[in-house]
């Protein structure tokens, strides 16, 4: 057993199903917020302006969830056959060619109809995803034929209209995710305005969250395969982050996807602008170089995200925080409560 496997085993816990949030707090910023540094403090998320400083730099992931879950049908042959196939569009690999999970894949055949839009199955990837080639750009039509790909533990019902607003951050701009960057779901326009008035700077990166975010670690950590996800850092954002670091101001990552973006763009001395795919897997023993603080939700046992927060804040602090969350009736996962974590390197400096 390597170190990461041992950490994951020590951090394991039993989570009652009732503690997995089914609905987000209303208003959004009324969720609970645990602050984890040298000590543990309990707050409400709308108290965040009292916990940050003028000059802090908040970095948000502005990716927007697309209605990527589509019920497709197999075309009739001589008036016979047909059948329904659930399609989860993952990302556009090239013009009009998408990777997608099909369910049941073995019965999909070579051609599918997504509404009135024809797709040809033209290949398969190593993780079992199929490649679908459309006759034209499918993106403008997803709002009509698709539904938001909510996490499997949320009972959304047949009507997902309420989720099209609630399962998006208020600052989402760039279409492309199949899961929300959920730490940002706690922010409201009013809270962002209060932070701005305080002198907290705000900037954005983009990482389109893939279906791999739902994938638990099975077996050894070293054997876990991270799905590639697309990210982008603009020159303006890179400049803002590097300037804050040079001036000794704190960089606050909103969400683990923002951490993964910043660490992917880090060249050892600065954050570099650019875009590309990342498979970065942050585990204990991997120092997190860019952000000083991390806003994140409470993650499930056995997950890659639990290892990331342990790498960020330190195993002992995460163990104490999750013990406190379980005792204190915190709500877990995408629609649950939040934590504000201090990077373990700050504790080492102080």
C-alpha positions as a Markdown table, in Angstrom:
| # | Residue | x | y | z |
|---|---|---|---|---|
| 1 | Unk | 0.0 | 0.0 | 0.0 |
| 2 | Unk | 1.5 | 3.3 | -1.0 |
| 3 | Unk | 1.1 | 6.6 | 0.9 |
| 4 | Unk | -2.0 | 7.8 | -1.0 |
| 5 | Unk | -3.7 | 4.4 | -0.4 |
| 6 | Unk | -3.0 | 4.7 | 3.3 |
| 7 | Unk | -4.3 | 8.2 | 3.5 |
| 8 | Unk | -7.5 | 7.3 | 1.7 |
| 9 | Unk | -8.0 | 4.4 | 4.2 |
| 10 | Unk | -7.3 | 6.6 | 7.2 |
| 11 | Unk | -9.7 | 9.2 | 5.9 |
| 12 | Unk | -12.5 | 6.7 | 5.2 |
| 13 | Unk | -15.8 | 7.3 | 7.0 |
| 14 | Unk | -19.3 | 6.1 | 6.9 |
| 15 | Unk | -21.7 | 8.6 | 5.4 |
| 16 | Unk | -25.4 | 8.1 | 6.0 |
| 17 | Unk | -27.4 | 8.6 | 2.8 |
| 18 | Unk | -29.5 | 11.2 | 4.6 |
| 19 | Unk | -26.4 | 13.5 | 4.8 |
| 20 | Unk | -26.1 | 13.8 | 1.0 |
| 21 | Unk | -27.9 | 17.0 | 0.2 |
| 22 | Unk | -30.7 | 16.7 | -2.3 |
| 23 | Unk | -31.4 | 20.4 | -2.5 |
| 24 | Unk | -29.2 | 23.4 | -2.3 |
| 25 | Unk | -29.7 | 26.0 | 0.5 |
| 26 | Unk | -32.0 | 28.8 | -0.1 |
| 27 | Unk | -30.8 | 31.5 | -0.5 |
| 28 | Unk | -27.6 | 30.0 | -1.8 |
| 29 | Unk | -25.3 | 31.8 | 0.6 |
| 30 | Unk | -27.2 | 30.5 | 3.7 |
| 31 | Unk | -25.3 | 27.2 | 3.6 |
| 32 | Unk | -22.9 | 26.5 | 6.4 |
| 33 | Unk | -19.2 | 27.2 | 6.1 |
| 34 | Unk | -16.5 | 25.4 | 8.1 |
| 35 | Unk | -13.2 | 27.3 | 8.3 |
| 36 | Unk | -10.3 | 25.0 | 8.7 |
| 37 | Unk | -6.9 | 26.4 | 9.7 |
| 38 | Unk | -5.0 | 26.1 | 13.0 |
| 39 | Unk | -8.4 | 25.7 | 14.5 |
| 40 | Unk | -11.9 | 24.8 | 13.2 |
| 41 | Unk | -14.6 | 27.5 | 13.2 |
| 42 | Unk | -18.2 | 27.3 | 12.1 |
| 43 | Unk | -19.9 | 30.1 | 10.0 |
| 44 | Unk | -22.6 | 30.8 | 7.5 |
| 45 | Unk | -21.4 | 31.2 | 3.9 |
| 46 | Unk | -22.7 | 34.8 | 3.7 |
| 47 | Unk | -20.2 | 35.7 | 6.4 |
| 48 | Unk | -17.4 | 35.1 | 3.9 |
| 49 | Unk | -16.6 | 38.9 | 3.6 |
| 50 | Unk | -15.7 | 38.8 | 7.3 |
| 51 | Unk | -13.2 | 35.9 | 6.7 |
| 52 | Unk | -11.4 | 37.4 | 3.7 |
| 53 | Unk | -9.1 | 40.4 | 3.4 |
| 54 | Unk | -9.0 | 43.4 | 1.1 |
| 55 | Unk | -6.6 | 42.4 | -1.6 |
| 56 | Unk | -7.4 | 38.7 | -1.6 |
| 57 | Unk | -7.9 | 37.3 | -5.1 |
| 58 | Unk | -10.9 | 35.0 | -5.7 |
| 59 | Unk | -10.5 | 32.7 | -8.7 |
| 60 | Unk | -13.7 | 31.2 | -10.0 |
| 61 | Unk | -14.3 | 28.4 | -12.6 |
| 62 | Unk | -16.8 | 30.0 | -15.0 |
| 63 | Unk | -17.7 | 26.8 | -16.9 |
| 64 | Unk | -21.4 | 26.3 | -17.5 |
| 65 | Unk | -23.2 | 22.9 | -17.4 |
| 66 | Unk | -24.8 | 21.9 | -20.7 |
| 67 | Unk | -28.0 | 19.8 | -21.1 |
| 68 | Unk | -25.8 | 16.9 | -22.1 |
| 69 | Unk | -28.2 | 14.0 | -21.2 |
| 70 | Unk | -30.3 | 13.0 | -24.2 |
| 71 | Unk | -32.7 | 10.2 | -24.6 |
| 72 | Unk | -32.0 | 9.0 | -28.2 |
| 73 | Unk | -33.7 | 6.4 | -30.3 |
| 74 | Unk | -32.5 | 3.9 | -32.7 |
| 75 | Unk | -33.9 | 4.4 | -36.2 |
| 76 | Unk | -36.5 | 2.0 | -37.5 |
| 77 | Unk | -35.5 | -0.6 | -40.0 |
| 78 | Unk | -38.3 | -1.7 | -42.3 |
| 79 | Unk | -40.7 | -0.3 | -39.7 |
| 80 | Unk | -39.2 | -2.5 | -37.0 |
| 81 | Unk | -36.7 | -2.2 | -34.2 |
| 82 | Unk | -36.0 | 1.1 | -32.7 |
| 83 | Unk | -35.6 | 1.4 | -28.9 |
| 84 | Unk | -34.2 | 4.0 | -26.6 |
| 85 | Unk | -30.6 | 4.7 | -25.7 |
| 86 | Unk | -29.5 | 7.2 | -23.0 |
| 87 | Unk | -26.7 | 9.4 | -24.3 |
| 88 | Unk | -24.4 | 11.4 | -22.0 |
| 89 | Unk | -22.4 | 13.8 | -24.3 |
| 90 | Unk | -19.0 | 14.3 | -22.7 |
| 91 | Unk | -17.2 | 16.8 | -25.0 |
| 92 | Unk | -16.7 | 17.8 | -28.6 |
| 93 | Unk | -13.5 | 16.1 | -29.6 |
| 94 | Unk | -13.4 | 17.8 | -33.0 |
| 95 | Unk | -15.9 | 19.6 | -35.2 |
| 96 | Unk | -19.3 | 17.8 | -34.8 |
| 97 | Unk | -17.7 | 14.7 | -33.2 |
| 98 | Unk | -18.5 | 14.1 | -29.6 |
| 99 | Unk | -17.4 | 11.5 | -27.1 |
| 100 | Unk | -20.4 | 10.1 | -25.2 |
| 101 | Unk | -21.4 | 7.4 | -22.8 |
| 102 | Unk | -24.3 | 5.3 | -24.1 |
| 103 | Unk | -26.6 | 3.2 | -22.0 |
| 104 | Unk | -27.0 | 0.4 | -22.8 |
| 105 | Unk | -24.0 | 0.7 | -25.1 |
| 106 | Unk | -24.1 | -2.9 | -26.4 |
| 107 | Unk | -27.5 | -2.2 | -28.0 |
| 108 | Unk | -26.8 | 1.2 | -29.5 |
| 109 | Unk | -26.0 | 0.1 | -33.0 |
| 110 | Unk | -24.3 | 2.3 | -35.6 |
| 111 | Unk | -26.8 | 5.1 | -35.8 |
| 112 | Unk | -28.9 | 7.2 | -33.3 |
| 113 | Unk | -31.5 | 9.9 | -33.5 |
| 114 | Unk | -31.2 | 12.6 | -30.9 |
| 115 | Unk | -34.5 | 14.3 | -31.5 |
| 116 | Unk | -34.4 | 15.0 | -35.2 |
| 117 | Unk | -30.6 | 15.0 | -35.3 |
| 118 | Unk | -28.8 | 12.0 | -36.7 |
| 119 | Unk | -25.6 | 10.7 | -35.1 |
| 120 | Unk | -23.3 | 8.0 | -36.5 |
| 121 | Unk | -21.3 | 5.9 | -34.0 |
| 122 | Unk | -17.8 | 6.0 | -35.5 |
| 123 | Unk | -15.5 | 4.7 | -32.7 |
| 124 | Unk | -14.8 | 3.8 | -29.1 |
| 125 | Unk | -12.4 | 5.2 | -26.6 |
| 126 | Unk | -10.4 | 3.3 | -24.0 |
| 127 | Unk | -12.8 | 4.2 | -21.2 |
| 128 | Unk | -15.8 | 2.8 | -23.1 |
| 129 | Unk | -17.1 | 6.1 | -24.4 |
| 130 | Unk | -18.3 | 6.1 | -28.0 |
| 131 | Unk | -17.6 | 8.7 | -30.6 |
| 132 | Unk | -20.7 | 10.2 | -32.3 |
| 133 | Unk | -20.4 | 12.1 | -35.5 |
| 134 | Unk | -23.3 | 14.6 | -36.1 |
| 135 | Unk | -24.3 | 16.0 | -39.5 |
| 136 | Unk | -24.1 | 19.5 | -38.1 |
| 137 | Unk | -23.4 | 21.4 | -34.9 |
| 138 | Unk | -25.5 | 19.9 | -32.1 |
| 139 | Unk | -24.8 | 22.4 | -29.4 |
| 140 | Unk | -27.5 | 25.0 | -30.3 |
| 141 | Unk | -30.1 | 22.2 | -30.1 |
| 142 | Unk | -29.2 | 20.7 | -26.7 |
| 143 | Unk | -31.5 | 23.1 | -24.8 |
| 144 | Unk | -34.5 | 21.6 | -26.7 |
| 145 | Unk | -33.5 | 17.9 | -26.7 |
| 146 | Unk | -31.3 | 17.5 | -23.6 |
| 147 | Unk | -31.5 | 17.6 | -19.8 |
| 148 | Unk | -28.9 | 18.7 | -17.3 |
| 149 | Unk | -26.7 | 15.7 | -16.3 |
| 150 | Unk | -27.4 | 15.9 | -12.6 |
| 151 | Unk | -25.4 | 13.7 | -10.2 |
| 152 | Unk | -26.9 | 10.2 | -9.9 |
| 153 | Unk | -27.9 | 10.6 | -6.2 |
| 154 | Unk | -30.2 | 13.6 | -6.9 |
| 155 | Unk | -33.8 | 12.6 | -7.6 |
| 156 | Unk | -34.6 | 15.3 | -10.2 |
| 157 | Unk | -37.9 | 14.0 | -11.4 |
| 158 | Unk | -39.1 | 14.4 | -15.0 |
| 159 | Unk | -39.0 | 18.2 | -15.1 |
| 160 | Unk | -35.5 | 19.7 | -14.8 |
| 161 | Unk | -36.4 | 23.3 | -15.5 |
| 162 | Unk | -35.7 | 24.4 | -11.9 |
| 163 | Unk | -32.3 | 22.7 | -12.1 |
| 164 | Unk | -31.3 | 24.7 | -15.2 |
| 165 | Unk | -30.9 | 27.7 | -12.9 |
| 166 | Unk | -30.1 | 26.1 | -9.6 |
| 167 | Unk | -27.4 | 23.7 | -10.8 |
| 168 | Unk | -25.4 | 26.6 | -12.3 |
| 169 | Unk | -23.2 | 29.1 | -10.7 |
| 170 | Unk | -24.4 | 32.7 | -11.0 |
| 171 | Unk | -21.2 | 33.6 | -12.9 |
| 172 | Unk | -21.2 | 30.7 | -15.4 |
| 173 | Unk | -20.3 | 31.8 | -18.9 |
| 174 | Unk | -18.5 | 29.1 | -20.9 |
| 175 | Unk | -20.6 | 26.1 | -22.0 |
| 176 | Unk | -18.9 | 22.8 | -21.7 |
| 177 | Unk | -19.3 | 21.0 | -18.3 |
| 178 | Unk | -21.3 | 17.8 | -17.6 |
| 179 | Unk | -21.2 | 18.6 | -13.8 |
| 180 | Unk | -21.3 | 21.9 | -12.0 |
| 181 | Unk | -18.2 | 23.3 | -10.3 |
| 182 | Unk | -20.2 | 23.1 | -7.1 |
| 183 | Unk | -18.2 | 25.2 | -4.7 |
| 184 | Unk | -19.4 | 28.2 | -6.6 |
| 185 | Unk | -23.1 | 27.3 | -6.1 |
| 186 | Unk | -23.0 | 29.1 | -2.8 |
| 187 | Unk | -22.3 | 32.6 | -4.3 |
| 188 | Unk | -25.1 | 35.1 | -5.0 |
| 189 | Unk | -24.8 | 38.3 | -7.0 |
| 190 | Unk | -25.3 | 40.2 | -3.7 |
| 191 | Unk | -22.4 | 38.4 | -2.0 |
| 192 | Unk | -20.1 | 39.0 | -5.0 |
| 193 | Unk | -21.0 | 42.7 | -4.8 |
| 194 | Unk | -20.2 | 42.8 | -1.0 |
| 195 | Unk | -16.8 | 41.1 | -1.7 |
| 196 | Unk | -16.1 | 43.6 | -4.4 |
| 197 | Unk | -16.9 | 46.5 | -2.1 |
| 198 | Unk | -14.5 | 45.0 | 0.5 |
| 199 | Unk | -11.7 | 45.1 | -2.0 |
| 200 | Unk | -11.6 | 41.4 | -2.8 |
| 201 | Unk | -10.4 | 41.0 | -6.4 |
| 202 | Unk | -12.2 | 38.5 | -8.6 |
| 203 | Unk | -11.0 | 36.7 | -11.8 |
| 204 | Unk | -12.0 | 33.5 | -13.7 |
| 205 | Unk | -10.5 | 30.4 | -15.3 |
| 206 | Unk | -12.4 | 27.7 | -17.2 |
| 207 | Unk | -12.2 | 24.0 | -16.7 |
| 208 | Unk | -15.0 | 22.0 | -18.3 |
| 209 | Unk | -15.9 | 19.3 | -15.7 |
| 210 | Unk | -16.1 | 15.8 | -17.1 |
| 211 | Unk | -18.0 | 12.7 | -16.1 |
| 212 | Unk | -14.9 | 11.4 | -14.3 |
| 213 | Unk | -15.8 | 13.7 | -11.4 |
| 214 | Unk | -18.4 | 11.0 | -10.4 |
| 215 | Unk | -15.9 | 8.2 | -10.7 |
| 216 | Unk | -14.8 | 6.7 | -7.3 |
| 217 | Unk | -11.3 | 5.2 | -6.7 |
| 218 | Unk | -11.6 | 1.5 | -7.1 |
| 219 | Unk | -8.5 | -0.5 | -6.2 |
| 220 | Unk | -5.1 | 1.2 | -5.9 |
| 221 | Unk | -4.8 | 4.9 | -6.1 |
| 222 | Unk | -1.9 | 4.5 | -8.5 |
| 223 | Unk | -4.1 | 2.6 | -11.0 |
| 224 | Unk | -6.8 | 5.3 | -11.0 |
| 225 | Unk | -7.2 | 7.0 | -14.4 |
| 226 | Unk | -8.2 | 10.6 | -14.5 |
| 227 | Unk | -10.3 | 11.7 | -17.5 |
| 228 | Unk | -8.9 | 14.5 | -19.6 |
| 229 | Unk | -10.7 | 17.8 | -19.0 |
| 230 | Unk | -10.2 | 21.0 | -21.0 |
| 231 | Unk | -9.0 | 24.2 | -19.3 |
| 232 | Unk | -8.2 | 27.7 | -20.2 |
| 233 | Unk | -6.4 | 30.6 | -18.5 |
| 234 | Unk | -6.5 | 34.0 | -20.1 |
| 235 | Unk | -3.5 | 36.3 | -20.1 |
| 236 | Unk | -5.4 | 38.7 | -17.9 |
| 237 | Unk | -6.2 | 36.0 | -15.3 |
| 238 | Unk | -2.6 | 34.8 | -15.3 |
| 239 | Unk | -1.4 | 38.3 | -14.8 |
| 240 | Unk | -3.8 | 38.9 | -12.0 |
| 241 | Unk | -2.7 | 35.8 | -10.2 |
| 242 | Unk | 1.0 | 36.3 | -10.6 |
| 243 | Unk | 0.7 | 40.0 | -9.5 |
| 244 | Unk | -1.2 | 38.9 | -6.4 |
| 245 | Unk | 1.4 | 36.3 | -5.5 |
| 246 | Unk | 4.3 | 38.8 | -6.1 |
| 247 | Unk | 2.6 | 41.3 | -3.8 |
| 248 | Unk | 2.0 | 38.8 | -1.1 |
| 249 | Unk | -1.8 | 38.8 | -1.4 |
| 250 | Unk | -3.7 | 35.6 | -0.9 |
| 251 | Unk | -5.1 | 33.6 | -3.9 |
| 252 | Unk | -8.4 | 31.9 | -3.0 |
| 253 | Unk | -9.4 | 29.1 | -5.3 |
| 254 | Unk | -13.2 | 28.5 | -5.6 |
| 255 | Unk | -13.5 | 24.8 | -6.0 |
| 256 | Unk | -11.2 | 21.8 | -6.7 |
| 257 | Unk | -11.6 | 22.4 | -10.4 |
| 258 | Unk | -10.0 | 25.8 | -10.0 |
| 259 | Unk | -7.1 | 24.3 | -8.0 |
| 260 | Unk | -6.6 | 21.7 | -10.8 |
| 261 | Unk | -6.6 | 24.4 | -13.4 |
| 262 | Unk | -4.1 | 26.6 | -11.6 |
| 263 | Unk | -1.7 | 23.8 | -10.9 |
| 264 | Unk | -1.9 | 22.6 | -14.5 |
| 265 | Unk | -1.0 | 26.2 | -15.6 |
| 266 | Unk | 1.9 | 26.5 | -13.1 |
| 267 | Unk | 5.3 | 26.2 | -14.7 |
| 268 | Unk | 7.3 | 26.2 | -11.5 |
| 269 | Unk | 7.6 | 30.0 | -11.1 |
| 270 | Unk | 4.4 | 31.5 | -12.5 |
| 271 | Unk | 0.9 | 30.7 | -13.8 |
| 272 | Unk | 1.1 | 30.7 | -17.6 |
| 273 | Unk | -1.8 | 31.6 | -19.9 |
| 274 | Unk | -3.0 | 29.0 | -22.3 |
| 275 | Unk | -5.4 | 26.2 | -22.8 |
| 276 | Unk | -5.3 | 22.5 | -23.2 |
| 277 | Unk | -6.2 | 19.2 | -21.6 |
| 278 | Unk | -5.3 | 18.2 | -18.1 |
| 279 | Unk | -5.3 | 14.9 | -16.3 |
| 280 | Unk | -3.7 | 16.3 | -13.2 |
| 281 | Unk | -4.2 | 14.1 | -10.1 |
| 282 | Unk | -3.3 | 15.8 | -6.9 |
| 283 | Unk | -2.6 | 13.5 | -4.0 |
| 284 | Unk | -0.9 | 13.8 | -0.6 |
| 285 | Unk | 2.8 | 14.4 | -1.1 |
| 286 | Unk | 2.0 | 16.7 | -4.1 |
| 287 | Unk | 2.4 | 20.3 | -2.9 |
| 288 | Unk | -0.2 | 22.7 | -4.1 |
| 289 | Unk | 1.7 | 25.7 | -5.2 |
| 290 | Unk | -0.7 | 28.5 | -6.4 |
| 291 | Unk | -3.7 | 29.0 | -4.1 |
| 292 | Unk | -3.4 | 29.9 | -0.5 |
| 293 | Unk | -7.0 | 29.1 | 0.4 |
| 294 | Unk | -9.6 | 26.8 | -1.0 |
| 295 | Unk | -13.4 | 27.0 | -0.9 |
| 296 | Unk | -14.8 | 23.5 | -1.5 |
| 297 | Unk | -17.7 | 21.3 | -0.6 |
| 298 | Unk | -17.6 | 18.2 | 1.5 |
| 299 | Unk | -16.6 | 15.2 | -0.6 |
| 300 | Unk | -17.5 | 11.5 | -0.5 |
| 301 | Unk | -15.2 | 8.9 | 1.0 |
| 302 | Unk | -12.9 | 7.1 | -1.5 |
| 303 | Unk | -12.9 | 10.0 | -3.9 |
| 304 | Unk | -10.1 | 11.7 | -5.8 |
| 305 | Unk | -11.4 | 15.0 | -4.3 |
| 306 | Unk | -10.9 | 13.8 | -0.8 |
| 307 | Unk | -7.2 | 13.1 | -1.7 |
| 308 | Unk | -6.9 | 16.6 | -3.2 |
| 309 | Unk | -8.2 | 18.4 | -0.1 |
| 310 | Unk | -5.9 | 16.2 | 2.1 |
| 311 | Unk | -2.9 | 17.3 | -0.1 |
| 312 | Unk | -4.1 | 20.9 | 0.2 |
| 313 | Unk | -4.8 | 21.2 | 3.9 |
| 314 | Unk | -3.0 | 18.3 | 5.4 |
| 315 | Unk | -4.3 | 14.9 | 6.4 |
| 316 | Unk | -4.7 | 15.7 | 10.1 |
| 317 | Unk | -6.7 | 18.8 | 9.4 |
| 318 | Unk | -9.0 | 17.1 | 7.0 |
| 319 | Unk | -9.5 | 14.2 | 9.3 |
| 320 | Unk | -10.5 | 16.6 | 12.1 |
| 321 | Unk | -12.7 | 18.7 | 9.8 |
| 322 | Unk | -14.6 | 15.7 | 8.5 |
| 323 | Unk | -15.0 | 14.3 | 12.0 |
| 324 | Unk | -16.5 | 17.7 | 13.0 |
| 325 | Unk | -18.7 | 17.8 | 9.9 |
| 326 | Unk | -20.2 | 14.4 | 10.7 |
| 327 | Unk | -20.8 | 15.3 | 14.3 |
| 328 | Unk | -22.1 | 18.7 | 13.4 |
| 329 | Unk | -24.7 | 17.6 | 10.9 |
| 330 | Unk | -23.1 | 19.2 | 7.9 |
| 331 | Unk | -24.5 | 18.3 | 4.5 |
| 332 | Unk | -22.3 | 16.7 | 2.0 |
| 333 | Unk | -21.4 | 16.7 | -1.7 |
| 334 | Unk | -22.6 | 18.9 | -4.7 |
| 335 | Unk | -25.5 | 20.7 | -3.1 |
| 336 | Unk | -24.3 | 20.6 | 0.5 |
| 337 | Unk | -22.3 | 22.8 | 2.8 |
| 338 | Unk | -18.8 | 24.3 | 2.3 |
| 339 | Unk | -15.3 | 24.5 | 3.8 |
| 340 | Unk | -12.7 | 27.2 | 3.6 |
| 341 | Unk | -9.3 | 25.4 | 3.8 |
| 342 | Unk | -5.9 | 26.9 | 4.5 |
| 343 | Unk | -3.0 | 25.5 | 2.4 |
| 344 | Unk | -0.8 | 23.4 | 4.6 |
| 345 | Unk | 2.3 | 25.3 | 3.4 |
| 346 | Unk | 1.0 | 28.4 | 5.1 |
| 347 | Unk | 1.0 | 26.5 | 8.4 |
| 348 | Unk | 4.5 | 25.4 | 7.7 |
| 349 | Unk | 5.5 | 29.1 | 7.1 |
| 350 | Unk | 3.8 | 30.4 | 10.1 |
